[in-house]
Amino acid sequence: MYKRPEGIENCRIWIDGCFDFAHHGHAGAMLQARQLGKELFVGVHSDEEILLNKGPVVMKLAERITAVDACKWLTQSVPGAPYVTDPKVMDEYGCRYVVHGDDITTDANGEDCYQVVKDLGKFVVVKRTPNISTTDLVGRMLLMSTSHHYNPIDKNFKALHPLCKDQEKIDKFAAYASDELGLKKNSAVYAYAGDELITLVEPSETKLKQYQSIVYIDGGFDLFNPGHIEALKIAKEKAGTSAIIVGLHDDLALNQNKGLNYPIMNLFERSLCVLQCRYVDGVVLGAPYIPNMEFLNKLPGKVNAVFHGPTPINNKVYNEVESIFQEIGPHKFDDMNTKFIVDRVLQNKEAYEERQRRKGWKAEHESKLEAVEKSSH
């Protein structure tokens, strides 16, 4: 069904969506779309269109565009793209094919958003990332669940931990660590387990040379958002030719320090969100909550600076690396963090619960349409 057309590798590709919380499922679709063609144009629906067809957005259009533009596989974003994919808009940007996951999306009237482009032979299917959506993430906030958390990264990591033992997850790390074409290896993925730095994904030779000079920045990067992205962008500008290595704290460390059901995204999900970002050159899973020189000296090059964004921190966290510590300073999204977004959802709890109910009805309807479509092919 919707096989890869001949010559697609020479074409511009179109993909569109809400991209509310631009999570790793969105990035996975963009990666697969970028691998198919020569350029990738991403249409982002307006707040008004999403409200009409799906329900209220959590992230406003400017915030969603910032997140989409940070994806390294994107050529150009197109704000305000129509909710029902319009071949005339695709033509404006010279896009021959539209790519979408292997599920059906409907508009407010229950019609398939892609039926027109399907009928024109412009539709190509890629694999949808399972078990992640904006709806899932909102659900975690409303239900206050922690069942998605992973066990801590410790000395048993190599022997027992699914992020090391599960080949599918290693393959996913490698895919998201790929270059801007999504085809060749690029960034490294490390894990810091029991005082040992373990390589999960090898970097390219070019990237390894860049690692000779490192700027390190750590955090939770939960609900990867414009606040994180803007801080990373500034860090990248300040770093010059140095590599940006991001240290990600494991789920237990974040939960112990932030409480409730934080992090909303688990370590695997957070690492993929960070890896797809064009301002990041490598990640370390299970980075210590309090960085020290013993840890930094295990990284593959000299760490010249440790950066931290404008979010409040305990004064003692960076004491051991004070000589190379730098604050990134204020920026246009410096009021945005995970709590800020969760508060947005909880303040509009009734509207989002209605969205969840609506999603349930739509999912049932979309499943029926999917079954009809499969039976006709």
C-alpha positions as CSV (number, residue, x, y, z in Angstrom):
1,M,0.0,0.0,0.0
2,Y,1.4,3.4,-1.1
3,K,4.7,2.0,-2.2
4,R,7.8,4.2,-2.5
5,P,7.5,5.9,-5.9
6,E,10.4,5.6,-8.4
7,G,12.6,8.7,-8.4
8,I,11.3,10.0,-5.0
9,E,15.0,10.4,-3.9
10,N,15.2,13.4,-6.3
11,C,12.0,15.0,-5.0
12,R,11.1,17.5,-2.3
13,I,9.0,15.9,0.4
14,W,6.1,17.4,2.3
15,I,5.0,16.4,5.8
16,D,2.5,18.2,8.0
17,G,1.0,18.1,11.5
18,C,0.2,19.9,14.7
19,F,3.6,19.1,16.4
20,D,2.1,20.0,19.8
21,F,5.0,19.0,22.1
22,A,7.4,18.3,19.2
23,H,8.3,14.8,20.6
24,H,10.5,12.0,19.2
25,G,7.5,10.5,17.3
26,H,7.3,13.7,15.2
27,A,11.1,13.6,14.8
28,G,10.9,9.9,13.7
29,A,8.4,10.9,11.0
30,M,10.6,13.7,9.8
31,L,13.7,11.4,9.8
32,Q,11.9,8.8,7.6
33,A,10.6,11.5,5.3
34,R,14.0,13.1,5.0
35,Q,15.6,9.7,4.1
36,L,13.2,9.4,1.2
37,G,13.9,12.6,-0.7
38,K,16.3,15.4,-1.3
39,E,14.7,18.1,0.9
40,L,12.0,18.2,3.6
41,F,9.3,20.9,4.0
42,V,7.2,20.7,7.2
43,G,3.7,22.2,7.3
44,V,2.6,23.3,10.8
45,H,-1.1,23.8,11.4
46,S,-2.4,27.0,13.1
47,D,-3.8,27.1,16.6
48,E,-7.3,27.9,15.2
49,E,-7.3,24.9,12.7
50,I,-6.2,22.5,15.4
51,L,-8.8,23.8,17.9
52,L,-11.5,23.3,15.2
53,N,-10.4,19.8,14.1
54,K,-8.8,18.2,17.2
55,G,-9.1,20.4,20.3
56,P,-7.0,23.1,22.1
57,V,-3.3,23.2,21.6
58,V,-0.8,23.2,24.5
59,M,1.9,24.9,22.6
60,K,1.2,28.1,20.6
61,L,2.2,28.3,16.9
62,A,5.4,30.3,17.4
63,E,6.5,27.8,20.1
64,R,5.7,24.8,17.8
65,I,7.6,26.4,14.9
66,T,10.6,26.9,17.1
67,A,10.6,23.2,18.0
68,V,10.1,22.0,14.4
69,D,12.9,24.3,13.1
70,A,15.3,22.8,15.6
71,C,15.0,19.3,14.0
72,K,18.2,18.7,12.0
73,W,16.3,16.8,9.2
74,L,14.1,19.8,8.2
75,T,14.8,22.0,5.3
76,Q,12.0,24.6,5.9
77,S,8.9,24.9,8.1
78,V,5.7,26.3,6.7
79,P,3.5,28.0,9.4
80,G,-0.2,27.9,9.1
81,A,-0.4,24.9,6.7
82,P,-4.0,23.7,6.2
83,Y,-5.3,20.9,8.4
84,V,-6.5,18.9,5.3
85,T,-3.4,18.5,3.1
86,D,-3.7,20.7,0.0
87,P,-1.8,19.7,-3.1
88,K,-1.8,23.3,-4.2
89,V,0.2,24.3,-1.1
90,M,2.6,21.4,-1.7
91,D,3.1,22.7,-5.3
92,E,3.9,26.2,-3.9
93,Y,7.0,24.6,-2.3
94,G,7.8,22.2,-5.1
95,C,6.9,19.2,-3.0
96,R,6.0,16.1,-5.1
97,Y,5.0,13.7,-2.3
98,V,3.5,13.9,1.2
99,V,4.7,11.5,3.8
100,H,2.6,10.3,6.8
101,G,2.6,7.6,9.4
102,D,0.7,4.3,8.9
103,D,-2.4,5.6,10.6
104,I,-5.4,7.6,9.4
105,T,-6.0,11.2,10.5
106,T,-9.4,12.8,10.2
107,D,-10.7,16.4,10.2
108,A,-13.6,17.8,12.2
109,N,-16.1,16.1,9.8
110,G,-14.5,12.7,10.2
111,E,-13.0,12.8,6.7
112,D,-9.5,11.5,5.9
113,C,-7.1,14.5,5.8
114,Y,-5.0,12.9,3.1
115,Q,-7.7,11.5,0.8
116,V,-7.2,14.1,-1.9
117,V,-3.4,13.4,-2.1
118,K,-4.0,9.7,-1.8
119,D,-6.3,9.9,-4.9
120,L,-3.6,11.9,-6.8
121,G,-0.9,9.3,-6.0
122,K,1.1,11.7,-4.0
123,F,0.9,9.8,-0.6
124,V,3.7,7.8,0.9
125,V,3.5,5.8,4.2
126,V,6.2,5.6,6.8
127,K,6.2,3.7,10.1
128,R,4.5,5.5,13.0
129,T,6.4,5.6,16.3
130,P,4.4,3.5,18.7
131,N,3.4,4.5,22.3
132,I,4.0,8.2,22.0
133,S,1.7,11.1,21.1
134,T,0.8,14.5,22.5
135,T,-2.4,12.8,23.8
136,D,-0.3,10.2,25.7
137,L,1.8,12.9,27.3
138,V,-1.2,15.0,28.4
139,G,-2.6,11.8,29.8
140,R,0.5,11.2,31.9
141,M,0.1,14.7,33.3
142,L,-3.6,14.3,34.1
143,L,-3.2,10.8,35.6
144,M,0.1,11.6,37.5
145,S,1.5,8.2,36.4
146,T,5.1,7.1,36.8
147,S,4.8,3.7,35.1
148,H,6.8,5.0,32.1
149,H,10.0,5.6,34.1
150,Y,13.1,3.5,33.6
151,N,15.2,2.0,36.4
152,P,18.3,4.0,37.2
153,I,21.6,3.7,35.3
154,D,24.0,2.0,37.6
155,K,26.8,-0.6,37.7
156,N,24.4,-3.3,36.4
157,F,23.6,-1.2,33.3
158,K,25.5,-3.4,30.8
159,A,24.1,-6.6,32.2
160,L,20.4,-5.8,32.8
161,H,19.2,-2.4,31.6
162,P,16.9,-2.3,28.6
163,L,18.5,0.8,27.2
164,C,21.7,-1.3,26.8
165,K,20.3,-4.8,26.2
166,D,17.4,-4.0,23.8
167,Q,18.8,-3.9,20.2
168,E,15.7,-2.1,19.0
169,K,16.5,0.8,21.3
170,I,20.1,0.8,20.3
171,D,19.1,1.0,16.7
172,K,16.7,3.9,17.5
173,F,19.6,5.7,19.3
174,A,21.7,5.2,16.1
175,A,19.0,6.5,13.8
176,Y,18.4,9.7,15.8
177,A,22.1,10.2,16.1
178,S,22.5,10.2,12.3
179,D,23.6,13.1,10.2
180,E,21.4,15.8,8.6
181,L,20.5,13.5,5.7
182,G,19.5,10.8,8.2
183,L,21.7,8.3,6.4
184,K,25.2,8.2,8.0
185,K,26.4,8.0,11.5
186,N,27.2,11.3,13.2
187,S,26.7,11.9,17.0
188,A,27.7,9.5,19.8
189,V,25.5,8.1,22.5
190,Y,27.2,7.3,25.8
191,A,25.9,6.0,29.1
192,Y,27.6,6.8,32.5
193,A,27.2,3.7,34.6
194,G,29.0,3.0,37.8
195,D,31.8,5.5,37.0
196,E,32.3,4.0,33.6
197,L,31.5,5.7,30.3
198,I,29.9,3.2,28.0
199,T,29.6,3.8,24.2
200,L,26.2,2.8,22.9
201,V,26.5,4.5,19.5
202,E,29.9,5.3,18.0
203,P,30.4,8.8,16.6
204,S,31.6,9.5,13.0
205,E,35.3,10.2,12.6
206,T,34.6,13.8,11.9
207,K,32.5,14.1,15.0
208,L,35.2,12.4,17.1
209,K,37.7,15.0,16.0
210,Q,35.3,17.7,17.0
211,Y,35.0,16.1,20.4
212,Q,38.6,17.1,21.2
213,S,37.0,20.3,22.5
214,I,33.8,20.0,24.4
215,V,31.1,22.3,25.9
216,Y,29.0,20.3,28.4
217,I,25.4,21.1,29.3
218,D,23.2,18.9,31.5
219,G,19.7,18.7,32.7
220,G,16.4,16.7,32.4
221,F,15.2,18.1,29.1
222,D,11.8,16.8,29.9
223,L,9.0,17.7,27.5
224,F,11.7,19.0,25.1
225,N,10.5,22.6,24.5
226,P,11.5,26.0,23.1
227,G,13.1,26.9,26.5
228,H,15.6,24.0,26.1
229,I,16.0,24.6,22.4
230,E,16.9,28.3,22.7
231,A,19.4,27.5,25.5
232,L,21.0,24.9,23.3
233,K,21.1,27.3,20.3
234,I,22.9,30.0,22.4
235,A,25.2,27.3,23.8
236,K,26.1,26.2,20.3
237,E,26.8,29.8,19.2
238,K,29.0,30.4,22.2
239,A,30.8,27.0,21.7
240,G,32.2,28.0,18.3
241,T,33.9,24.9,16.9
242,S,33.6,22.9,20.2
243,A,31.1,20.0,20.4
244,I,28.0,20.4,22.5
245,I,27.6,17.2,24.6
246,V,24.4,17.0,26.6
247,G,24.2,15.1,29.9
248,L,20.8,13.6,30.6
249,H,19.9,12.7,34.2
250,D,18.1,9.4,34.6
251,D,14.4,9.1,35.6
252,L,15.1,8.3,39.3
253,A,17.5,11.3,39.8
254,L,14.9,13.7,38.3
255,N,12.1,12.2,40.3
256,Q,14.0,12.5,43.5
257,N,14.8,16.1,42.8
258,K,11.6,17.3,41.2
259,G,9.0,15.0,42.9
260,L,5.4,14.2,41.8
261,N,5.5,12.1,38.6
262,Y,8.4,13.9,36.9
263,P,9.9,13.3,34.4
264,I,6.8,13.2,32.1
265,M,9.0,11.8,29.4
266,N,11.3,8.9,30.3
267,L,15.1,8.8,29.7
268,F,14.7,7.0,26.3
269,E,12.2,9.5,25.1
270,R,14.1,12.5,26.3
271,S,17.4,11.3,24.8
272,L,15.8,10.9,21.3
273,C,14.3,14.4,21.6
274,V,17.7,15.8,22.3
275,L,19.5,13.7,19.7
276,Q,17.3,15.0,16.9
277,C,18.2,18.6,17.7
278,R,20.5,20.4,15.3
279,Y,22.4,22.1,18.1
280,V,23.5,18.9,19.8
281,D,26.6,16.8,19.0
282,G,26.3,13.9,21.4
283,V,24.5,12.8,24.6
284,V,25.4,11.0,27.8
285,L,22.6,9.0,29.5
286,G,22.6,8.9,33.3
287,A,24.9,11.9,33.7
288,P,25.5,12.7,37.4
289,Y,23.1,15.3,38.8
290,I,26.1,17.0,40.4
291,P,28.8,17.1,37.7
292,N,32.4,16.7,38.8
293,M,35.8,16.6,37.1
294,E,36.1,12.9,37.5
295,F,33.1,12.5,35.3
296,L,34.0,15.2,32.8
297,N,37.5,13.8,32.4
298,K,35.9,10.5,31.1
299,L,34.4,12.3,28.1
300,P,36.2,11.8,24.8
301,G,37.9,15.3,24.8
302,K,38.8,18.3,26.9
303,V,35.7,20.0,28.5
304,N,36.3,23.8,28.2
305,A,33.0,24.9,29.7
306,V,30.0,23.7,31.6
307,F,26.9,25.6,30.7
308,H,23.5,26.0,32.4
309,G,20.4,27.7,31.2
310,P,18.5,30.5,33.1
311,T,16.4,28.1,35.1
312,P,16.9,28.4,38.9
313,I,19.5,25.9,40.4
314,N,20.8,24.9,43.7
315,N,24.0,26.9,44.3
316,K,25.9,23.8,45.2
317,V,25.1,21.7,42.1
318,Y,28.0,23.2,40.0
319,N,30.5,23.9,42.9
320,E,32.9,21.1,41.8
321,V,33.2,22.6,38.2
322,E,33.0,26.3,39.2
323,S,36.2,27.2,37.4
324,I,34.7,26.3,34.0
325,F,31.0,27.0,34.8
326,Q,29.0,29.6,32.7
327,E,25.4,30.6,32.8
328,I,23.7,31.0,29.4
329,G,21.7,34.0,30.5
330,P,18.2,35.2,29.6
331,H,16.5,34.4,26.3
332,K,13.1,34.7,24.6
333,F,11.8,31.5,26.1
334,D,13.5,31.6,29.4
335,D,10.2,31.4,31.3
336,M,9.4,28.1,29.8
337,N,10.2,24.8,31.5
338,T,8.5,21.5,32.2
339,K,6.4,22.8,35.1
340,F,5.3,25.8,33.0
341,I,3.9,23.4,30.4
342,V,2.3,21.0,32.9
343,D,0.7,24.0,34.6
344,R,-0.7,25.1,31.3
345,V,-2.4,21.7,30.9
346,L,-3.7,21.5,34.5
347,Q,-5.1,25.1,34.3
348,N,-7.1,23.9,31.3
349,K,-7.8,20.4,32.6
350,E,-11.4,20.3,31.5
351,A,-10.6,21.3,27.9
352,Y,-7.9,18.8,27.7
353,E,-10.0,16.0,29.2
354,E,-12.6,16.8,26.6
355,R,-9.8,16.5,24.0
356,Q,-8.9,13.1,25.4
357,R,-12.5,11.9,25.1
358,R,-12.7,13.3,21.6
359,K,-9.5,11.6,20.7
360,G,-11.0,8.3,21.8
361,W,-14.0,8.8,19.5
362,K,-11.8,9.8,16.6
363,A,-9.4,6.9,17.2
364,E,-12.4,4.4,16.9
365,H,-13.6,6.2,13.7
366,E,-10.1,6.3,12.2
367,S,-9.6,2.6,12.9
368,K,-12.7,1.8,10.9
369,L,-11.5,3.9,8.0
370,E,-8.1,2.2,8.2
371,A,-9.7,-1.2,8.0
372,V,-11.8,-0.2,5.0
373,E,-8.7,1.3,3.2
374,K,-6.6,-1.9,3.8
375,S,-9.4,-4.1,2.5
376,S,-9.6,-2.1,-0.7
377,H,-5.8,-2.5,-1.5
